[in-house]
Amino acid sequence: MSMYKAMLDLSIQLNPVVTSSMKKMKLIVLMHKMSKIMKLMLVVNYLSMMN
C-alpha cells in the first residue's frame, strides 16, 4: 500500500513535467500539420495559376 502511495506521490510530482511535455508534443504535431496544409495550399494555388 505504501509502495502505491509512493508511486502516486511521484506521479503527482512528475505530472506538471509530463503535461508540459505533452503540450509541447501537441504543439509540434499541430505545427507539422499546419505546414503540411500550407504546402498543400501552395500547390493548389500554383496549379490553379497554371490553368
C-alpha positions in Angstrom: 0.0 0.0 0.0 2.8 2.4 0.9 4.5 1.5 -2.4 1.4 2.5 -4.2 1.2 5.8 -2.3 4.9 6.5 -3.1 4.2 5.9 -6.8 1.1 8.1 -6.6 3.2 10.9 -4.9 5.9 10.6 -7.6 3.3 10.7 -10.4 1.8 13.8 -8.8 5.2 15.5 -8.6 6.0 14.5 -12.2 2.6 15.5 -13.5 3.4 19.1 -14.4 6.6 18.0 -16.3 4.6 15.3 -18.2 1.8 17.8 -19.0 4.1 20.4 -20.3 6.0 17.9 -22.5 2.6 16.6 -23.8 1.6 20.2 -24.6 4.9 20.7 -26.5 4.4 17.5 -28.4 0.8 18.6 -29.3 2.2 21.9 -30.5 4.9 20.2 -32.6 2.3 17.9 -34.1 0.0 20.9 -34.8 2.8 22.9 -36.4 3.6 19.8 -38.6 0.0 19.5 -39.7 -0.2 23.2 -40.4 3.0 23.1 -42.5 1.5 20.2 -44.5 -1.7 22.2 -45.0 0.3 25.3 -46.1 2.3 23.2 -48.6 -0.9 21.7 -50.0 -2.5 25.2 -50.3 0.6 26.4 -52.1 0.5 23.5 -54.5 -3.2 24.1 -55.2 -2.6 27.8 -55.7 0.3 27.0 -58.1 -1.9 24.6 -60.1 -4.8 27.0 -60.3 -2.4 29.7 -61.6 -1.1 27.3 -64.2 -4.6 26.5 -65.6 
